[in-house]
Amino acid sequence: MRLHMQGTEEFLGQLARDLAADALDMDGFQVRANQHIANNAELVNIVWVGPEEAVRWSAPFDTTDWLVGDGLSGLQTQAFYRARELSRPSYGAPYANPRDKVVLEVYVPARRGREFLGAVVGVYSIDRMVRHLVPSWFAEKYRLALISDKGESLAVNSRVRDLDESVSYQIPLDPPGNGLTLRATAFRTGSQLPHALPTAMILGLSVIVLWSLWLLRTHVQRRVQVEKERDRLFNLSLDLLCIVGLDGVFRRANPAFERILGYAPDDLPGHPLLDLVHPDDVSDTVEQMRRLSGGEPVSLENRCRCVDGSFKWLAWSINPVREEKLVYAVAHDITGRKAGEDALRAESSFRKAMEESVVTGMRAIDLDGRITYANAAFCRMVGFEPEELIGVSRPFPYWPLEDLQLCSDNLDLTLLGRAPPAGFEMRIRRKNGERLDARFYLSPLIDNSGTQTGWMASVTDITEPKRIRAALEAAHERFEAVLDGLEAAVFVADAGSDEILFANRAFKSIHGFDAVGRTVQGVAVPQPERGDYRLDPRALKPADVPRELFDGELQHPLSGRWYHVRERATRWVDGRVVRMGIATDITERKQTAEVSRQQAERLQRTSRLITMGEMASTLAHELNQPLAAIANYCMGCVTRIQSGNVRSEDLLVAMQKASFQAERAGKIIRRVREFVKKSEPRRSAVQIGEVLDDAIGFAEIDARRMSSRIVADVAAGLPAVFADRIMIEQVVLNLVKNGLDSMSDLPRDQRVLVVRARALGPSAIEVSVMDRGHGIDEDARARLFTPFYTTKTEGMGMGLNICRSIIEFHDGRLVVDSNPEGGTIFSFTLPTEVASEPIVRRA
C-alpha cells in the first residue's frame, strides 16, 4: 500500500512540476489524471487547487465532489497550508464527503521558484484502499480493517464474521499517518495445507538459490582461471604479442619485446610502431596499415629496430577489431630465417652476424648427450668459454651441485624426446658460482638430409622476470592487506550489470562476506539514485574513464547510519568499465554536528535573554516616561470634563498625544517580545536599513544612559539581504553594546559610535560598527572569537562567538580591524537576495 501511495505522490509531484514549468494545460491534465485514476482504482479524484484555495481543474471531468470554483473547507485547509509551508506532500485527516464516503486527501505543493502556485490534490477512497491495494491471496486469508485515531473502523475488505482473533496484527499506516492504523485478522480455516505450502515453497526456493550461487561460484572460478591462463600465455609467449591502435600507437606489449628487441613492455605504450620500423620498410608497412584501417587482416615482414640500434626481421600477423579501434598483432622473430637465406650467399658472415645479434642462449647436444654447440649468448649466460663447453658430457659444468639429479633427469627426458613442448625451468650455475633461473626450450636438430643429429635448446634467463612476478604478487598481497585494514568500506562493481567484483573486509563485515558476486542493490549498499550521478555509469565506455561519478553523504536504508560515499568510474583489469565506491561511516560526526547546532541555537537565545536582562532596568525607565505622559494627559482631560469648562479641540489634542505615547510604549514592548521569543531561523528578504533602525532603537536606551551617541550611516538604494531579521538584529545589538562599553572611559563629546552599511558589488552588503574606544591588542584579537574568552570583567565570552556563528550561517564573514581614528571596527557581510537564490536552489 505504501508503494502504491508513493507512486501516486510521484505522479502528483510530476504534475506539479509540469504546472510550474507551464508544460501542462487543462486538456493534458484531464488526459493524464483520468488515465492514472483508471490505473489506480483507489483514487476517485485528482484536483488542482490554486493559491487562493479555489478549485481550478478537476478530474474526472464529470465529478460532482470537486467543482471548479469551489473553496476548501476548514479541515482541508490545514493540509493545504501544511504542504505550502513544508514544500512537500501532506496528508489530511480522513473525513466523510457529502455522499457519506470516507475519503483521504494528499496535497502536493506546486512552486515556481519561491512563488506558490497551489497544490495538486489526490483523493483516495478509504473503502477502495483496503479492497484494491491488498493482494488477492492476502484478502483470501485475512480481513483488513482501516482504523481511525479514535478507534473507529473506517473500512474493511470483508464482512465475514468467522475470524480468528488470536491471529491478528496491527501496524500504523504511514504515509499518511494521522493516527491511522491497519489491522489484519485471520479467517478461521480447517485445513493446515496453506500453512505448510509456504514452508515447502520457501525450502524449495532456498535450494534453488543455493544451487544458483554454487553455479555462479564455479563460473567465477573458471573465469578467473581462464584469465590467469590468458595472461600467462601473453606474458610467457616466445612470440611478440601486442595491441596497437588504428593510429599505429602501441597500447600493450608482452615481455617477448624485451627478450627479442630489448624494449621493456612498460616503455612501449604510447610510442608509434613506425618508430621501430627500418626506414626502407616504412612505406610498405604504412600501406599494410591502411588495409588494416579498412578492416582487412594482413601479414607482413619488416625490420624492427632493437634497443641497441640493430634491426631484426619480424613476421607480423595482424587482425583488426574496428569496433574497438584496435589491432591485435603477433610477430615472430624471423631474423634467423633471413640470416639463413643470406648464409646461402655468405655463410661465414651469416654465422658471425647471428652469434652477435641473438640474445637468447643456444646450446646443442648430440644423441649421446654431449655438447656440440654453444652460442655467445649462452656462454655469457653461464660464464664459460666455448672451449670449456664443447664436447663435455654429463655432468655439465653449469649444473648446480645441489640439483645434479634433477638436471640429469631433464637431460634423460630430452634424449628420449619426452621434454615438455613448453620447455622446463632449471637453475644453472655460472662460472663464478652465481645461480640464475633459466627456461630451456627443446627442439630436435635435423641436418640437411633430414636425419636427427641431436637436440637444440634455446635458453632464456628468467631470473629477472621471476623476480618481477614475485614482486608483483607481493605487491598485490600488500595492496589487499592495506584495503582490508581500512575502516572505510571499499567495493568495485560492474557499471553495466551492477555485480560486485571486489570488496574489502570492512565492506564484507557490513554487507556480508558473500557480497562478492552479488549486486550492489542486492546487498543494500547506500548509493545515490540514478539521477544523482553526474552521468549515467551504464553509458560509459572504456575511453571515457576515469572520471568522478558521485561525492556526497547518504543514509543506509536499513541501519539508518550515515556514510560519506564517493564513487569513481575506472577500468577493471579485464578492460571493462566499473564503479569503485568508498563509503566512510560519518554517523557520529553527523550526530555531533546536530548536537552542536542545537547547543548553538540555545546559546543564541540565552545571549538574547542575557542582553535583555542587562537592559531591564533601563527599559523600565524608558517605559515609565510614556506611561506617565498617558496618565497625565488622561487626568487633565478628566479634570476639564469635571470642571465643565471643556472644548472638544483641547480634548482631541490631549487624547492624540496620549495615543502617541501609548503606541510608543506598545512598540517598545512588542520589539522586546519579538527579540527574545524562541523561533526557528527563517531567512527571507529584509531591508538592512530597517534591521539597523530596530537594533539602534534598542541600543539608544543604553546610549542615553551612558551619555553616548549612535550615528547611522546607511547608503541609499541598498538591495534586500537574504537573512533572519531577529538573528541579524541580535548581532548588530551585541556589537553596538560592545562598542558603547569600550567608550565608557572617554569624554562625553567623544563617545560617538557609527553604524555604517554599504554595498560590496551586486552580491553582498557590508555592515560596520565603528567605535572610538580603547581598541584590542593583537594577542586578544587572535583569541577574540574563542568560546568563553572575554575582555570584560562580567562577560561570559560567548557573544562574539555566537555572532560569528550567525554570520557564517548566513554565508557571510565577521572580521575585526583597528579604527584609524582610534578604537575598533567590527564588520560583517551578508549576501543579497539575488546572490542567495542559487544557494537556495542548490539546498
C-alpha positions in Angstrom: 0.0 0.0 0.0 2.9 2.4 0.9 4.5 1.6 -2.5 1.2 2.5 -4.4 0.7 5.7 -2.4 4.4 6.8 -3.0 3.8 6.1 -6.7 0.8 8.4 -6.6 2.8 11.0 -4.8 5.5 10.9 -7.5 2.8 11.2 -10.2 1.2 14.3 -8.5 4.7 15.7 -8.0 5.3 15.4 -11.7 2.0 17.2 -12.5 3.1 20.0 -10.0 6.4 20.4 -11.7 4.8 20.5 -15.2 2.4 23.1 -13.9 5.3 25.2 -12.6 7.1 24.9 -15.9 3.9 25.9 -17.9 4.2 22.5 -19.7 0.6 21.3 -18.8 -2.7 22.7 -20.0 -6.2 21.7 -18.8 -6.7 19.0 -21.6 -3.3 17.4 -20.8 -4.2 17.5 -17.1 -7.5 15.7 -17.8 -5.9 13.0 -20.0 -3.1 12.2 -17.6 -5.2 12.4 -14.5 -8.0 10.2 -15.9 -5.5 7.6 -17.1 -3.9 7.5 -13.6 -7.3 7.2 -11.9 -8.2 4.4 -14.3 -5.0 2.5 -13.4 -5.3 3.1 -9.7 -8.8 2.1 -8.5 -8.2 3.5 -5.0 -8.3 7.1 -6.4 -11.6 8.9 -7.0 -10.4 12.5 -7.9 -7.3 14.5 -8.9 -7.6 18.2 -8.5 -5.5 21.4 -8.9 -6.3 23.9 -6.1 -4.9 27.4 -6.7 -3.2 29.5 -4.0 -6.5 31.3 -3.3 -7.9 27.9 -2.0 -10.2 27.5 -5.0 -10.5 24.5 -7.4 -9.2 25.3 -10.8 -9.0 21.9 -12.6 -10.8 18.7 -11.5 -10.7 15.1 -12.9 -12.7 13.2 -13.8 -14.5 15.9 -15.7 -18.0 14.8 -14.7 -17.3 14.6 -10.9 -19.7 16.4 -8.6 -17.5 16.3 -5.4 -14.9 18.8 -6.7 -16.4 21.6 -8.9 -14.3 24.3 -10.4 -14.5 27.4 -8.3 -15.3 25.6 -5.0 -13.3 26.6 -2.0 -11.7 24.3 0.6 -13.3 23.5 3.9 -11.6 24.3 7.2 -10.4 20.7 7.6 -8.9 20.7 4.1 -7.1 24.0 4.5 -5.0 22.5 7.3 -3.3 20.0 5.0 -3.2 22.6 2.2 -1.2 25.1 4.2 0.9 22.4 5.7 2.0 21.4 2.2 2.7 25.0 1.4 4.8 25.6 4.5 6.8 22.3 4.3 7.1 22.3 0.5 6.4 18.5 0.4 3.4 16.2 0.2 1.0 16.5 3.1 -1.9 14.2 4.0 -5.1 15.4 5.6 -7.3 13.7 8.1 -9.9 11.2 6.7 -13.5 12.6 6.6 -16.9 11.7 5.1 -17.7 13.6 1.9 -21.3 14.7 1.0 -22.0 11.2 -0.3 -21.1 9.7 3.1 -18.0 8.1 1.6 -14.9 8.3 3.8 -12.0 9.8 1.8 -8.4 10.7 2.4 -6.6 13.6 0.6 -2.9 14.2 -0.2 -1.7 17.7 -1.1 1.4 18.1 -3.3 2.6 21.8 -3.5 3.4 23.4 -6.8 6.1 26.1 -6.8 7.9 28.2 -9.4 11.0 29.3 -7.7 9.7 30.9 -4.5 6.2 31.5 -5.9 3.4 29.2 -4.5 1.1 28.1 -7.3 -1.2 26.0 -5.2 -1.4 22.2 -4.7 -2.2 19.1 -6.8 -4.7 17.0 -4.7 -5.1 13.3 -4.9 -8.4 12.0 -3.3 -8.4 8.3 -2.0 -11.4 6.3 -1.2 -10.8 4.6 2.2 -13.0 1.7 1.2 -11.2 1.2 -2.2 -7.8 1.4 -0.5 -8.5 -1.7 1.6 -10.1 -3.5 -1.3 -7.8 -2.7 -4.2 -4.4 -2.2 -2.6 -4.4 -5.6 -1.0 -3.2 -8.7 -3.0 -5.9 -11.3 -3.6 -4.1 -14.0 -1.8 -3.9 -11.8 1.3 -7.6 -10.9 1.2 -8.5 -14.7 1.0 -6.8 -15.3 4.3 -7.2 -12.1 6.3 -9.7 -9.4 6.9 -8.0 -6.0 6.7 -9.6 -3.0 8.6 -8.5 0.6 8.5 -8.9 2.1 12.0 -9.0 5.9 12.8 -7.1 7.6 15.6 -10.3 7.3 17.7 -10.5 3.5 17.3 -13.4 3.7 14.7 -13.4 1.2 11.8 -13.3 3.3 8.6 -13.4 0.5 6.1 -12.9 -3.3 5.9 -12.2 -5.5 2.9 -14.7 -8.3 4.0 -17.7 -8.5 6.3 -17.1 -12.2 7.2 -17.6 -12.6 11.0 -15.8 -16.0 11.4 -12.5 -14.6 12.4 -9.6 -16.0 14.4 -8.8 -13.0 16.8 -5.8 -14.8 18.1 -4.1 -14.4 14.8 -4.1 -10.6 14.2 -1.6 -7.8 13.7 -1.9 -4.0 13.8 0.5 -1.5 12.2 0.4 2.3 11.7 -0.3 3.4 8.1 2.5 5.8 7.3 2.0 7.6 5.0 -0.4 9.2 5.6 0.0 8.9 9.4 -2.7 11.0 11.2 -3.2 8.1 13.7 -4.5 5.7 11.0 -3.7 2.0 11.6 -4.2 -1.2 9.7 -5.4 -4.3 11.5 -5.2 -7.7 9.8 -7.2 -10.6 11.4 -7.1 -14.2 10.0 -10.2 -16.0 8.9 -10.8 -19.3 10.5 -9.8 -22.3 8.4 -10.0 -26.0 9.0 -7.1 -27.1 6.7 -3.4 -26.9 7.5 -2.3 -27.1 3.9 -1.9 -23.3 3.5 0.5 -23.2 6.4 2.7 -26.0 5.1 2.6 -24.9 1.5 4.6 -21.6 2.0 7.2 -23.5 4.1 7.7 -26.0 1.3 7.9 -23.3 -1.3 10.5 -21.4 0.8 12.6 -24.5 1.2 12.4 -25.2 -2.5 13.4 -21.7 -3.4 16.3 -21.8 -0.9 17.6 -24.9 -2.6 17.3 -23.3 -6.0 19.1 -20.1 -4.7 22.0 -22.2 -3.2 22.3 -24.2 -6.4 22.5 -21.0 -8.4 25.1 -19.5 -6.1 27.2 -22.7 -6.4 27.0 -22.5 -10.2 27.9 -18.8 -10.1 30.9 -19.5 -7.8 32.1 -22.3 -10.2 31.7 -19.9 -13.2 33.7 -17.2 -11.5 36.4 -19.6 -10.5 36.6 -20.9 -14.1 36.6 -17.4 -15.4 39.4 -16.3 -13.1 41.4 -19.4 -14.1 40.9 -18.6 -17.8 42.0 -15.0 -17.2 45.1 -16.2 -15.4 45.9 -18.6 -18.2 45.4 -15.9 -20.8 47.7 -13.5 -19.0 50.3 -16.3 -18.5 50.1 -17.1 -22.2 50.5 -13.5 -23.2 53.5 -12.9 -20.8 55.3 -16.2 -21.5 54.9 -16.3 -25.2 58.1 -16.6 -27.2 56.5 -14.5 -30.0 55.9 -10.8 -29.8 52.3 -10.1 -28.9 51.0 -6.6 -28.8 47.8 -4.4 -29.1 48.1 -1.4 -31.3 45.6 1.4 -32.1 44.5 2.1 -35.6 46.7 5.2 -35.3 49.7 2.9 -35.1 50.4 3.6 -31.4 51.3 0.8 -29.0 48.7 0.1 -26.3 50.2 -3.0 -24.7 53.2 -5.4 -25.4 54.3 -8.7 -23.9 57.7 -9.4 -22.3 59.0 -11.0 -25.5 59.7 -7.5 -26.8 62.3 -7.1 -24.2 63.8 -10.5 -24.9 63.8 -10.1 -28.7 64.0 -6.3 -29.2 65.3 -5.2 -25.8 62.3 -2.9 -25.1 60.7 -3.2 -21.8 56.9 -3.8 -22.2 56.1 -0.8 -20.0 58.2 1.6 -22.2 56.4 0.8 -25.5 52.7 2.0 -24.8 52.3 5.5 -26.3 55.1 5.1 -28.9 54.3 4.7 -32.6 55.1 1.3 -34.2 56.6 3.1 -37.2 59.4 4.4 -34.9 60.7 0.8 -34.7 60.5 0.1 -38.4 63.6 0.3 -40.6 63.4 3.4 -42.9 63.5 1.2 -46.0 60.4 -0.8 -44.8 58.3 2.2 -43.7 56.4 2.7 -46.9 55.3 -1.0 -47.2 54.3 -1.0 -43.5 52.2 2.1 -44.0 50.4 0.6 -46.9 49.6 -2.5 -44.9 48.3 -0.4 -42.0 45.9 1.3 -44.5 44.5 -2.1 -45.3 44.0 -2.6 -41.5 42.0 0.6 -41.3 39.6 -0.9 -43.8 39.1 -4.0 -41.6 41.3 -6.4 -43.7 43.7 -8.7 -41.8 47.3 -8.5 -43.1 50.6 -10.4 -42.9 53.9 -8.6 -43.5 57.6 -8.8 -42.8 59.7 -5.9 -41.9 62.8 -5.0 -39.9 62.4 -3.5 -36.5 64.9 -1.6 -34.5 66.2 -3.2 -31.3 67.0 -1.1 -28.2 70.7 -1.3 -29.1 70.1 0.1 -32.5 70.2 -3.1 -34.5 67.3 -4.4 -36.6 65.5 -7.7 -36.6 63.2 -9.2 -39.1 59.7 -9.9 -37.8 56.9 -11.7 -39.5 53.6 -10.0 -38.4 50.1 -11.4 -38.4 47.7 -8.6 -37.7 43.9 -8.7 -37.2 41.9 -5.5 -36.7 38.8 -5.1 -34.5 37.2 -2.0 -35.9 34.6 -1.5 -33.2 37.4 -1.3 -30.6 39.6 0.8 -32.9 42.4 -1.7 -32.1 44.5 -4.3 -33.9 45.9 -7.4 -32.3 49.3 -8.4 -33.7 51.6 -11.4 -33.4 55.1 -11.1 -34.5 57.6 -13.9 -34.9 61.3 -13.3 -35.0 62.4 -14.4 -38.4 65.8 -12.9 -38.2 67.3 -16.3 -38.2 65.4 -17.3 -41.3 66.5 -14.2 -43.1 70.0 -14.7 -41.9 69.8 -18.3 -43.2 68.8 -17.0 -46.6 71.8 -14.7 -46.5 74.0 -17.6 -45.4 73.4 -19.3 -48.7 75.4 -16.4 -50.2 77.8 -15.6 -47.4 77.7 -18.4 -44.7 80.6 -17.1 -42.7 79.2 -13.6 -42.5 75.9 -15.0 -41.5 77.2 -17.1 -38.7 79.1 -14.2 -37.2 76.2 -11.9 -37.5 73.9 -14.4 -36.0 76.1 -15.1 -33.0 76.5 -11.4 -32.3 72.8 -10.5 -32.6 71.0 -13.3 -30.9 70.4 -12.6 -27.3 68.9 -16.0 -26.5 71.3 -18.6 -25.3 71.6 -21.6 -27.8 73.0 -24.9 -26.9 73.1 -28.1 -29.0 73.8 -31.7 -27.9 74.2 -34.9 -29.9 72.2 -38.0 -29.4 74.6 -39.2 -26.6 74.2 -36.0 -24.6 77.5 -34.3 -25.4 77.5 -30.5 -26.1 78.2 -29.8 -29.7 77.5 -26.1 -29.9 77.0 -23.1 -27.6 76.5 -19.6 -28.9 78.0 -16.5 -27.4 74.8 -15.6 -25.6 74.8 -18.9 -23.8 78.5 -18.6 -23.0 77.8 -15.1 -21.5 74.9 -16.5 -19.6 76.9 -19.3 -17.9 80.3 -17.5 -17.8 82.2 -20.3 -19.6 84.1 -20.0 -22.8 83.0 -22.2 -25.8 86.2 -24.3 -25.4 85.1 -25.2 -21.9 81.7 -26.5 -23.1 82.1 -28.1 -26.5 82.5 -32.0 -26.2 81.6 -32.1 -22.5 79.2 -34.8 -21.3 77.1 -35.0 -18.1 77.5 -33.6 -15.6 77.7 -30.3 -17.4 79.9 -27.6 -15.7 76.9 -25.2 -15.3 74.8 -27.7 -13.4 74.5 -26.7 -9.6 75.9 -29.4 -7.3 72.6 -29.4 -5.3 70.5 -30.1 -8.4 72.6 -32.7 -10.2 69.9 -35.4 -10.1 67.2 -33.0 -11.4 69.4 -31.8 -14.2 70.3 -35.3 -15.1 66.6 -36.3 -15.2 65.8 -33.4 -17.5 68.6 -34.5 -19.8 67.3 -38.0 -20.0 63.8 -36.6 -20.9 65.4 -34.6 -23.6 67.3 -37.5 -25.1 64.2 -39.6 -25.1 62.2 -36.9 -26.9 59.8 -36.5 -24.0 60.7 -33.0 -23.0 57.5 -30.9 -22.5 56.7 -28.7 -25.5 56.6 -25.6 -23.2 60.1 -26.4 -22.0 61.2 -26.6 -18.5 62.8 -24.3 -15.9 66.1 -25.2 -14.4 68.6 -23.4 -12.1 72.1 -23.1 -13.6 75.4 -22.1 -12.1 77.7 -19.5 -13.5 81.4 -20.0 -13.5 81.7 -17.6 -10.6 79.2 -19.6 -8.5 76.2 -17.3 -9.0 72.9 -19.0 -9.6 70.2 -18.0 -12.0 66.9 -19.3 -13.3 66.6 -20.2 -17.0 64.0 -21.7 -19.2 65.0 -24.4 -21.8 63.0 -24.9 -24.9 64.0 -28.1 -26.7 63.7 -29.0 -30.4 65.3 -31.7 -32.5 68.4 -30.8 -34.5 67.9 -32.0 -38.1 70.7 -32.0 -40.7 70.3 -31.3 -44.4 69.4 -34.9 -45.1 66.5 -34.9 -42.7 68.3 -37.0 -40.1 68.2 -36.0 -36.5 71.6 -35.4 -35.2 70.8 -34.1 -31.7 68.8 -31.6 -29.7 68.9 -27.8 -29.8 67.9 -25.9 -26.7 67.1 -22.2 -26.5 67.9 -20.9 -23.1 66.3 -17.7 -21.7 67.4 -16.1 -18.5 64.1 -15.7 -16.5 65.7 -14.6 -13.2 64.5 -11.0 -13.5 61.0 -11.8 -14.8 60.5 -14.3 -11.9 61.7 -11.6 -9.5 59.4 -9.1 -11.1 56.5 -11.6 -11.0 57.2 -12.4 -7.3 57.4 -8.7 -6.5 54.0 -8.1 -8.3 52.4 -10.9 -6.3 53.8 -9.5 -3.1 52.6 -6.0 -4.1 49.2 -7.4 -4.8 49.1 -9.1 -1.4 50.2 -5.8 0.3 47.5 -4.0 -1.7 44.8 -6.3 -0.4 46.2 -6.1 3.1 46.1 -2.3 3.0 42.5 -2.3 1.7 41.4 -4.8 4.3 43.0 -2.6 7.0 40.9 0.4 6.1 37.9 1.3 8.2 36.2 2.6 5.1 34.1 0.1 3.0 35.6 -0.3 -0.5 33.9 -2.1 -3.3 34.2 -2.4 -7.1 31.1 -3.2 -9.2 30.4 -3.7 -12.9 28.9 -0.4 -14.3 26.5 -2.3 -16.5 25.4 -5.4 -14.5 25.9 -3.9 -11.0 27.7 -7.1 -10.0 30.2 -6.7 -7.1 33.7 -7.7 -8.3 35.8 -6.8 -5.3 35.1 -5.8 -1.7 37.4 -5.2 1.2 37.0 -6.7 4.7 35.2 -3.6 6.1 32.6 -3.8 3.3 32.1 -7.6 3.9 31.7 -7.1 7.6 28.8 -4.6 6.9 27.1 -6.3 4.0 28.1 -9.9 4.4 31.1 -12.0 3.4 29.3 -13.3 0.4 28.9 -9.9 -1.1 31.3 -10.5 -4.0 29.3 -11.9 -6.9 26.0 -10.3 -5.8 24.6 -6.9 -7.0 25.0 -3.6 -5.2 21.3 -3.3 -4.7 21.0 -6.9 -3.6 23.2 -6.2 -0.5 21.6 -2.8 0.3 24.7 -0.7 -0.2 23.9 3.0 0.4 24.2 4.5 -3.1 22.7 7.5 -4.9 19.7 7.5 -7.2 20.5 7.3 -10.9 19.5 10.9 -11.3 22.1 12.0 -8.6 25.0 10.7 -10.7 26.9 13.3 -12.7 26.3 11.0 -15.7 24.9 7.5 -16.1 27.7 5.0 -15.4 26.0 2.4 -17.6 26.6 4.6 -20.7 30.3 5.0 -20.1 32.9 3.4 -22.4 36.5 2.5 -21.6 37.7 5.6 -23.4 35.5 7.8 -21.1 37.2 6.7 -17.8 38.5 7.5 -15.3 36.1 10.1 -14.0 34.2 11.2 -10.9 30.6 9.9 -10.5 29.4 10.9 -7.1 30.6 12.6 -3.9 28.1 13.1 -1.1 26.5 11.9 2.1 23.9 9.1 2.1 21.9 7.2 4.8 21.9 3.4 4.9 18.3 2.3 4.1 18.2 -0.4 6.8 20.6 0.6 9.7 20.0 4.3 9.4 23.7 5.1 9.7 25.2 7.9 7.6 28.0 7.4 5.2 30.2 9.7 3.1 30.1 7.9 -0.3 32.4 8.6 -3.2 32.1 6.7 -6.4 34.5 6.9 -9.4 34.3 5.2 -12.8 37.5 3.4 -13.9 38.7 0.5 -15.9 38.9 -3.0 -14.5 41.7 -5.5 -15.1 39.8 -7.1 -17.9 39.2 -3.7 -19.6 35.5 -3.2 -18.7 34.1 -0.1 -17.0 33.5 -0.5 -13.3 32.3 1.7 -10.4 34.7 2.0 -7.4 33.0 3.1 -4.3 34.4 4.2 -0.9 31.9 4.6 2.0 33.1 6.1 5.3 30.8 5.9 8.3 30.1 9.5 9.5 27.2 8.8 11.8 29.0 10.1 14.9 30.1 13.2 13.1 26.6 13.9 11.9 25.2 13.4 15.5 27.9 15.6 16.9 27.1 18.3 14.3 23.4 18.1 15.2 24.1 18.4 18.9 26.4 21.4 18.3 23.7 23.0 16.1 21.1 22.6 18.9 23.6 24.0 21.5 24.3 26.9 19.3 20.6 27.7 19.0 20.2 27.6 22.8 23.3 29.8 23.2 21.8 32.3 20.8 18.6 32.6 22.7 20.4 32.7 26.0 22.5 35.5 24.7 19.4 37.5 23.8 17.9 36.9 27.2 21.1 38.0 28.9 21.2 41.1 26.8 17.6 41.9 27.7 18.3 41.2 31.4 21.0 43.8 31.3 18.6 46.2 29.7 15.7 45.5 32.1 16.2 48.5 34.4 16.7 50.9 31.5 13.6 49.5 29.7 11.6 50.2 32.9 12.8 53.8 32.9 12.1 54.1 29.2 8.5 52.7 29.6 7.9 54.9 32.6 8.0 58.1 30.5 5.2 57.2 28.0 3.1 55.7 30.8 3.4 58.8 33.0 2.6 61.0 30.0 -0.5 58.9 29.2 -1.6 59.2 32.9 -1.1 63.0 32.9 -3.0 63.6 29.6 -5.9 61.4 30.7 -6.1 63.1 34.2 -6.0 66.5 32.5 -9.0 65.5 30.3 -10.9 64.2 33.4 -10.3 67.4 35.3 -11.5 69.6 32.4 -14.6 67.5 31.9 -15.4 67.7 35.7 -15.0 71.4 35.7 -17.4 71.8 32.9 -15.1 74.1 31.1 -14.1 71.9 28.2 -13.6 72.3 24.5 -13.5 69.3 22.1 -10.4 70.7 20.4 -8.4 70.7 23.6 -9.6 67.1 24.5 -8.7 65.9 20.9 -5.2 67.3 21.2 -4.7 65.7 24.6 -6.0 62.3 23.6 -3.9 62.3 20.4 -0.8 62.9 22.5 -1.9 60.1 24.9 -2.4 57.8 21.9 1.0 58.6 20.6 2.6 57.8 23.9 0.6 54.5 24.2 1.7 53.5 20.7 5.3 54.3 21.7 5.1 52.1 24.8 3.5 49.3 22.8 6.2 49.4 20.2 8.9 49.1 22.9 7.2 46.1 24.4 6.5 44.4 21.1 10.1 44.9 20.0 11.4 43.3 23.2 9.0 40.3 22.9 9.9 39.6 19.3 13.6 39.9 20.1 13.6 37.3 23.0 11.0 34.8 21.7 12.3 31.4 20.6 11.8 30.6 16.9 13.4 28.6 14.2 15.8 30.6 11.9 13.7 31.8 9.0 15.6 33.6 6.2 13.7 36.0 3.9 14.3 39.2 2.0 14.7 42.0 4.5 15.9 45.7 4.2 19.1 46.1 6.2 18.2 49.7 7.0 15.1 48.6 8.9 17.1 46.0 10.8 19.6 48.6 11.8 16.9 51.1 12.9 15.3 48.5 15.2 18.7 47.5 16.7 19.8 51.1 17.2 16.4 51.8 18.8 17.2 49.2 21.4 20.8 50.4 21.9 19.9 54.1 22.2 18.4 53.4 25.6 21.8 52.3 26.8 23.5 55.1 24.8 21.4 57.8 26.6 22.2 56.2 29.9 25.9 56.2 29.1 25.8 59.7 27.5 26.9 58.3 24.2 25.7 59.0 20.7 24.9 56.5 17.9 25.2 57.7 14.3 23.6 55.6 11.5 25.3 55.8 8.0 23.2 53.7 5.6 23.8 54.1 1.9 20.7 54.8 -0.2 19.2 52.2 -2.5 20.7 49.1 -0.9 19.3 45.9 -2.1 17.5 43.5 0.2 19.5 40.8 2.0 18.5 37.2 2.5 18.6 36.8 6.3 16.8 36.1 9.5 15.8 39.5 10.8 16.0 38.7 14.6 19.3 37.0 14.3 21.0 39.9 12.4 19.4 42.3 14.8 21.0 40.3 17.7 24.4 40.6 16.0 24.1 44.3 15.5 22.9 44.9 19.0 25.7 42.8 20.5 28.4 44.7 18.5 26.8 48.1 19.3 26.7 47.3 23.1 30.3 46.2 23.0 31.3 49.4 21.2 29.4 51.5 23.8 31.1 49.7 26.7 34.5 50.3 25.2 33.9 54.1 25.1 32.7 54.4 28.7 36.1 56.0 29.8 36.1 58.6 27.1 35.0 62.3 27.5 31.3 62.7 26.6 31.8 64.6 23.4 34.0 61.8 22.0 31.5 58.9 22.7 30.3 58.6 19.2 29.6 55.2 17.6 29.0 54.9 13.9 26.9 52.1 12.3 27.5 52.0 8.6 26.0 49.9 5.8 27.2 49.9 2.2 27.2 47.6 -0.9 30.0 45.3 -1.9 29.2 44.8 -5.5 25.8 43.4 -6.6 26.0 40.2 -4.4 26.8 41.4 -0.8 26.2 44.1 1.8 28.8 45.1 4.4 27.7 46.4 7.9 30.4 48.0 10.1 30.2 49.0 13.7 33.0 51.6 14.5 33.8 52.7 18.0 36.5 55.1 19.4 37.2 53.0 22.5 40.5 51.6 23.9 40.9 49.1 21.0 42.0 45.5 21.0 45.7 44.3 21.1 47.0 41.6 18.8 47.0 38.8 21.4 43.4 39.5 22.4 42.3 39.8 18.7 43.7 36.3 18.0 41.6 34.8 20.8 38.6 37.1 20.4 36.2 34.6 18.8 37.3 31.7 21.1 34.3 30.4 23.3 34.4 31.7 26.9 37.2 34.2 26.2 36.2 37.8 27.2 37.9 41.1 28.0 35.0 42.2 30.2 35.1 41.6 34.0 31.5 40.3 34.0 31.3 38.9 30.4 30.6 35.2 29.5 32.8 35.1 26.5 30.1 33.7 24.2 28.7 36.9 22.5 31.2 37.3 19.6 31.4 33.5 19.1 27.6 33.4 18.7 27.7 36.4 16.4 30.3 34.8 14.1 28.2 31.5 14.0 25.1 33.6 13.0 27.0 35.4 10.2 28.6 32.1 8.9 25.1 30.6 8.9 24.1 33.4 6.6 27.1 32.6 4.2 28.9 35.8 5.4 32.1 36.7 7.3 32.7 38.6 10.6 36.1 40.4 10.9 37.7 42.9 13.3 40.1 45.7 12.3 41.6 48.7 14.1 39.9 52.1 13.6 42.4 54.7 12.2 40.6 57.3 14.4 41.1 55.1 17.5 39.1 52.1 18.6 37.9 49.1 16.7 35.8 48.3 13.6 33.7 45.1 13.6 32.4 44.3 10.0 30.3 41.5 8.7 28.9 40.7 5.2 25.5 39.4 4.1 24.5 38.1 0.7 21.9 39.9 -1.2 18.6 38.3 -2.1 19.7 37.8 -5.8 23.0 36.3 -4.8 21.3 33.8 -2.4 18.8 32.4 -5.0 21.4 29.9 -6.4 22.3 28.8 -2.9 18.6 28.2 -2.1 18.1 26.2 -5.3 21.2 24.0 -4.5 19.9 23.4 -1.0 
